[in-house]
Amino acid sequence: MKGKRVAILESRLGEQLADLIAKRGGVPIRAPALAEIPDVDPAQIRALVDELGARPAKLAIFQTGVGTRALFKATDALGLTESLLGLLGRMKVLARGPKPTGALRGRSVRIDLSAVDPYTTREVLQAIGGMPLTDERVLVQRFGAANAELERALGARGAEVIEVPLYRWSLPEDTAPLAGLVEALERGKVDAVVFTNSEQLRNLFAVAERLGRADTLRAALNRTLVASIGPVASAALRDAKVEVGLEASPPKLGPLVEALDAALSPPR
């Protein structure tokens, strides 16, 4: 991808992704599209622990490392960590991937079930398998947005889903890079755009809407190679009537960059 200009909307792993692209000769354009805002309500956490003590959940699903750590930080401050650990000891505990696994092990939590690579909702549901969930409570540590697919699947099996919000995704405080990206796309100054999260697309369009340029952004994206990390991001792109040029398989940064490099490099 030598000399190709690649827009990156990733925030947390943006520097890592930019390095991967630069190592292959690309020119990364950083336009972070997400901010992680703490969304911990101590009163809600206290009420949750009390409620679970009265009526335990059968299964607890931890989806992210940052959310798992935020939960324990909140219970530390409330003096409720031992109570939470006792409750988890009576539940089946599922970790979605290595990051929540590490956070749980750091608190000596027994992990009963683990989603396998690539750690999507599909693998979470496969890990749950045929566990009876009718009239059972399932605790779900929420990431930046509700996992509607997981909630629907659990609800269809008769479970009562208890979502625990700990942080939420928002527009970054500085949206100038996103506005600049909208302009660069319209002017044909970008060769590819990388989406690693469906919320990135929504926030990019939110900025374009403010500028009165949502339709021109959509047209510009459809003249540009759009690279998606996986099925969830691809579905959001298609819903927005944006053509997906490539989708990583498996949905990870390495395969995504490899596919992008192949698509942007001249044939040998």
C-alpha positions as CSV (number, residue, x, y, z in Angstrom):
1,M,0.0,0.0,0.0
2,K,3.0,2.3,-0.6
3,G,2.0,5.9,-0.4
4,K,-1.7,5.1,-0.1
5,R,-3.6,7.4,2.4
6,V,-5.6,5.3,4.9
7,A,-8.0,6.9,7.3
8,I,-8.2,5.4,10.8
9,L,-11.2,6.1,13.1
10,E,-10.0,3.8,15.9
11,S,-9.3,5.5,19.2
12,R,-7.8,3.1,21.8
13,L,-5.8,1.1,19.3
14,G,-5.4,3.9,16.8
15,E,-1.6,4.3,17.3
16,Q,-1.1,0.5,16.9
17,L,-3.2,0.4,13.8
18,A,-1.4,3.4,12.4
19,D,2.0,1.7,13.0
20,L,0.8,-1.5,11.2
21,I,-0.2,0.6,8.2
22,A,2.9,2.7,8.2
23,K,5.1,-0.5,8.3
24,R,3.5,-1.6,5.0
25,G,4.2,1.8,3.4
26,G,0.8,3.3,3.9
27,V,0.2,6.9,5.1
28,P,-2.1,6.7,8.1
29,I,-4.6,9.6,8.7
30,R,-5.8,9.6,12.3
31,A,-9.4,10.8,13.0
32,P,-10.4,9.2,16.3
33,A,-14.2,8.8,16.3
34,L,-14.9,7.4,19.8
35,A,-14.4,8.5,23.4
36,E,-14.9,6.2,26.3
37,I,-16.9,8.0,29.0
38,P,-17.2,6.5,32.5
39,D,-20.8,5.6,33.1
40,V,-20.6,4.1,36.6
41,D,-23.5,4.9,39.0
42,P,-22.3,3.9,42.5
43,A,-25.9,3.7,43.8
44,Q,-26.8,1.4,40.9
45,I,-23.8,-0.9,41.6
46,R,-24.8,-1.1,45.3
47,A,-28.4,-1.9,44.4
48,L,-27.2,-4.5,41.9
49,V,-25.1,-6.3,44.5
50,D,-28.0,-6.2,47.0
51,E,-30.4,-7.5,44.4
52,L,-28.2,-10.3,43.3
53,G,-27.7,-11.3,46.9
54,A,-31.5,-11.7,47.2
55,R,-32.0,-13.3,43.9
56,P,-28.7,-14.6,42.3
57,A,-28.0,-14.8,38.6
58,K,-27.2,-18.1,36.9
59,L,-24.6,-16.6,34.5
60,A,-22.4,-13.6,34.3
61,I,-20.9,-12.5,31.0
62,F,-17.9,-10.2,31.0
63,Q,-17.3,-8.7,27.6
64,T,-14.4,-6.3,28.0
65,G,-11.3,-5.8,30.2
66,V,-11.9,-2.1,30.7
67,G,-15.5,-2.7,31.8
68,T,-14.5,-5.6,34.1
69,R,-11.9,-3.4,35.8
70,A,-14.4,-0.5,36.1
71,L,-16.9,-2.8,37.9
72,F,-14.3,-3.9,40.5
73,K,-13.0,-0.4,40.9
74,A,-16.6,0.7,41.7
75,T,-17.1,-2.2,44.2
76,D,-13.7,-1.4,45.8
77,A,-14.8,2.2,46.5
78,L,-18.1,0.9,47.9
79,G,-16.5,-1.8,50.0
80,L,-18.5,-4.4,48.1
81,T,-15.8,-6.4,46.3
82,E,-15.9,-9.3,48.7
83,S,-19.7,-9.5,48.3
84,L,-19.4,-9.4,44.5
85,L,-16.7,-12.1,44.5
86,G,-19.0,-14.3,46.7
87,L,-21.9,-13.8,44.2
88,L,-19.7,-14.6,41.2
89,G,-18.6,-17.7,43.0
90,R,-22.2,-19.0,42.9
91,M,-22.6,-18.1,39.2
92,K,-21.3,-19.5,36.0
93,V,-18.8,-16.9,34.7
94,L,-18.1,-16.4,31.0
95,A,-15.2,-14.3,29.6
96,R,-15.5,-13.0,26.1
97,G,-11.8,-12.9,25.3
98,P,-8.3,-12.5,26.8
99,K,-8.8,-9.0,28.1
100,P,-11.8,-9.7,30.4
101,T,-10.1,-13.1,31.2
102,G,-7.0,-11.2,32.5
103,A,-9.1,-8.7,34.5
104,L,-11.1,-11.6,36.1
105,R,-8.0,-13.6,36.9
106,G,-6.5,-10.5,38.5
107,R,-9.4,-10.7,41.0
108,S,-9.1,-14.5,41.4
109,V,-12.5,-15.1,39.8
110,R,-13.1,-18.6,38.5
111,I,-13.9,-18.6,34.8
112,D,-16.2,-21.4,33.7
113,L,-16.7,-20.6,30.1
114,S,-14.6,-18.8,27.5
115,A,-15.5,-17.5,24.0
116,V,-13.0,-18.7,21.4
117,D,-11.2,-16.6,18.9
118,P,-12.4,-14.3,17.3
119,Y,-14.5,-13.5,20.5
120,T,-17.6,-12.2,18.8
121,T,-21.2,-12.5,20.1
122,R,-21.5,-15.7,18.0
123,E,-18.7,-17.3,20.0
124,V,-20.2,-16.1,23.3
125,L,-23.4,-17.9,22.4
126,Q,-21.6,-21.0,21.4
127,A,-19.8,-21.0,24.8
128,I,-23.1,-20.8,26.6
129,G,-24.2,-23.8,24.5
130,G,-27.4,-25.5,25.7
131,M,-27.3,-24.1,29.3
132,P,-31.0,-23.9,30.4
133,L,-31.8,-20.2,30.9
134,T,-35.6,-20.1,31.1
135,D,-36.6,-17.8,34.0
136,E,-32.9,-17.5,34.9
137,R,-31.1,-14.2,35.4
138,V,-28.0,-13.4,33.3
139,L,-25.7,-10.6,34.2
140,V,-24.1,-8.9,31.2
141,Q,-21.2,-6.4,31.6
142,R,-22.0,-3.9,29.0
143,F,-19.4,-2.3,26.8
144,G,-19.8,1.1,25.1
145,A,-23.2,0.3,23.6
146,A,-25.8,-2.3,24.3
147,N,-25.1,-5.7,22.6
148,A,-28.6,-6.0,21.1
149,E,-27.7,-9.3,19.4
150,L,-26.7,-10.9,22.6
151,E,-29.7,-9.5,24.5
152,R,-32.1,-10.8,21.9
153,A,-30.6,-14.3,21.9
154,L,-30.7,-14.5,25.7
155,G,-34.2,-13.2,25.8
156,A,-35.4,-15.7,23.2
157,R,-34.1,-18.4,25.5
158,G,-36.3,-17.1,28.4
159,A,-33.5,-15.3,30.3
160,E,-33.9,-12.1,32.2
161,V,-30.9,-10.0,31.2
162,I,-29.4,-7.6,33.7
163,E,-27.2,-5.1,31.9
164,V,-24.4,-3.4,33.9
165,P,-23.3,-0.2,32.2
166,L,-19.8,0.9,33.2
167,Y,-18.7,3.1,30.3
168,R,-20.3,4.4,27.1
169,W,-19.1,5.6,23.8
170,S,-19.4,9.2,22.8
171,L,-18.1,11.6,20.2
172,P,-14.6,12.7,21.1
173,E,-14.3,16.2,22.6
174,D,-12.3,17.4,19.5
175,T,-14.3,16.6,16.4
176,A,-12.0,18.6,14.1
177,P,-10.2,15.5,12.8
178,L,-13.5,14.0,11.8
179,A,-14.6,17.1,10.1
180,G,-11.3,17.2,8.3
181,L,-11.8,13.6,7.2
182,V,-15.2,14.4,5.8
183,E,-13.6,17.1,3.7
184,A,-10.7,15.0,2.6
185,L,-13.0,12.2,1.5
186,E,-15.1,14.6,-0.5
187,R,-12.0,15.9,-2.2
188,G,-10.8,12.4,-3.1
189,K,-7.7,12.7,-0.9
190,V,-8.2,9.4,0.9
191,D,-7.6,6.0,-0.6
192,A,-9.2,3.8,2.1
193,V,-11.1,4.2,5.4
194,V,-10.9,1.6,8.1
195,F,-13.8,0.9,10.4
196,T,-13.1,-1.2,13.5
197,N,-16.4,-0.4,15.3
198,S,-19.9,0.3,14.1
199,E,-20.1,3.3,16.4
200,Q,-17.3,5.0,14.5
201,L,-19.5,5.1,11.4
202,R,-22.4,6.6,13.4
203,N,-20.2,9.3,14.9
204,L,-18.6,10.1,11.5
205,F,-22.1,10.6,10.0
206,A,-23.1,12.6,13.1
207,V,-20.3,15.1,12.4
208,A,-21.3,15.2,8.7
209,E,-24.9,15.8,9.7
210,R,-23.8,18.9,11.7
211,L,-22.0,20.1,8.7
212,G,-25.0,19.4,6.4
213,R,-22.9,17.0,4.4
214,A,-24.2,13.5,5.2
215,D,-25.2,12.7,1.6
216,T,-21.9,13.9,0.2
217,L,-20.0,11.9,2.8
218,R,-22.0,8.7,1.8
219,A,-21.2,9.4,-1.9
220,A,-17.5,9.9,-1.0
221,L,-17.3,6.7,1.0
222,N,-18.8,4.8,-1.9
223,R,-15.9,6.2,-4.1
224,T,-13.4,5.0,-1.6
225,L,-12.2,1.6,-0.4
226,V,-14.0,0.9,2.8
227,A,-12.4,-1.7,5.1
228,S,-14.4,-3.4,7.9
229,I,-13.1,-5.3,10.9
230,G,-16.0,-7.7,10.8
231,P,-19.7,-8.6,10.5
232,V,-21.1,-6.0,13.0
233,A,-19.2,-3.1,11.4
234,S,-20.1,-4.3,8.0
235,A,-23.8,-4.5,8.8
236,A,-23.8,-0.9,10.1
237,L,-22.1,0.2,6.9
238,R,-24.6,-1.5,4.7
239,D,-27.5,-0.1,6.8
240,A,-26.0,3.3,6.1
241,K,-25.9,2.4,2.3
242,V,-22.1,2.4,2.3
243,E,-20.5,-0.4,0.2
244,V,-18.0,-2.6,2.1
245,G,-14.9,-3.1,0.0
246,L,-13.3,-5.7,2.3
247,E,-14.0,-7.4,5.6
248,A,-11.3,-9.0,7.8
249,S,-11.5,-12.7,8.5
250,P,-11.0,-13.4,11.3
251,P,-12.1,-10.0,12.6
252,K,-8.8,-8.8,14.0
253,L,-6.4,-6.0,13.2
254,G,-3.7,-8.2,11.7
255,P,-5.9,-9.8,9.0
256,L,-7.6,-6.5,8.4
257,V,-4.3,-4.8,7.6
258,E,-3.2,-7.8,5.5
259,A,-6.4,-7.6,3.4
260,L,-6.0,-3.8,3.1
261,D,-2.4,-4.1,1.9
262,A,-3.4,-6.7,-0.7
263,A,-6.3,-4.5,-1.9
264,L,-4.2,-1.3,-2.2
265,S,-1.0,-2.9,-3.6
266,P,-0.5,-3.1,-7.3
267,P,-0.7,-6.6,-8.8
268,R,2.7,-8.4,-9.1
